[in-house]
Amino acid sequence: KVMERLRQTKVEPTGERALDLLTKREITILKMAARGMSNSDMAQELHLSVRTIESHLGSIFNKLGVGSRTEAVIQAMKKGWFTLEELA
């Protein structure tokens, strides 16, 4: 369902770049979340604690004005920050 919704999402680049809003680490974590990785998997791959991943996700949610991982990914895709093809 989520993947179908993402495919139907209209991309309207805002001119706002990801790095204008998010840190490089937050962008990395957002892309990992978009790939369906769990917080513990992200923590292990990035050599961070799960709590640090949760903190980064909270920061991403606040900056994007969203309340979930799915909403964050959809917002990023609408802004043209990454595509489904890049996540494969």
C-alpha positions in Angstrom: 0.0 0.0 0.0 2.7 2.5 1.0 4.8 1.7 -2.2 1.7 2.3 -4.3 1.0 5.5 -2.6 4.5 6.7 -3.2 4.3 5.8 -6.9 1.2 8.0 -7.1 2.8 10.8 -5.2 3.2 13.9 -7.4 6.7 15.2 -7.3 6.8 19.0 -7.3 10.3 20.1 -6.5 10.1 23.1 -4.2 13.7 24.3 -4.9 14.3 23.5 -1.2 17.3 21.2 -0.9 17.5 18.5 1.6 20.7 19.9 3.0 19.0 23.2 3.6 16.8 21.6 6.1 18.3 18.3 7.3 21.8 17.3 8.3 23.7 14.7 6.2 23.1 12.2 9.0 19.4 12.9 9.0 19.2 12.4 5.2 21.0 9.1 5.6 18.6 8.0 8.3 15.6 9.1 6.3 16.7 7.1 3.3 17.3 4.1 5.5 13.8 4.5 6.9 12.5 4.7 3.4 14.1 1.4 2.6 12.1 -0.1 5.5 15.0 -0.5 7.9 14.2 -0.8 11.6 15.8 1.6 14.2 17.9 -1.3 15.5 19.2 -2.2 12.0 20.0 1.5 11.3 21.8 1.8 14.7 23.9 -1.3 13.9 24.8 -0.2 10.4 25.7 3.3 11.5 27.4 2.2 14.8 25.0 4.4 16.8 22.6 3.6 19.7 18.9 3.0 19.0 18.2 6.1 21.1 20.4 8.2 18.9 18.5 6.9 15.8 15.2 7.8 17.6 16.5 11.2 18.4 17.5 11.8 14.7 14.1 10.6 13.5 12.4 13.0 16.0 14.4 15.8 14.7 13.5 14.9 11.1 9.8 14.8 12.0 10.0 18.2 13.7 11.8 19.8 10.8 9.4 18.4 8.2 6.3 18.9 10.3 5.2 15.3 10.2 4.3 12.6 12.8 5.6 9.4 11.2 8.3 7.8 9.1 5.9 7.3 6.2 4.9 11.0 6.2 8.6 12.0 6.4 9.4 9.8 3.4 6.5 11.1 1.4 7.4 14.7 2.1 11.0 14.1 1.0 9.8 12.4 -2.2 7.4 15.3 -2.9 10.3 17.7 -2.5 12.3 15.6 -5.0 15.0 14.8 -2.5 15.1 11.1 -3.6 13.2 8.7 -5.7 12.1 5.1 -5.4 14.8 4.1 -7.9 17.5 5.6 -5.7 16.3 3.4 -2.8 16.4 0.1 -4.6 
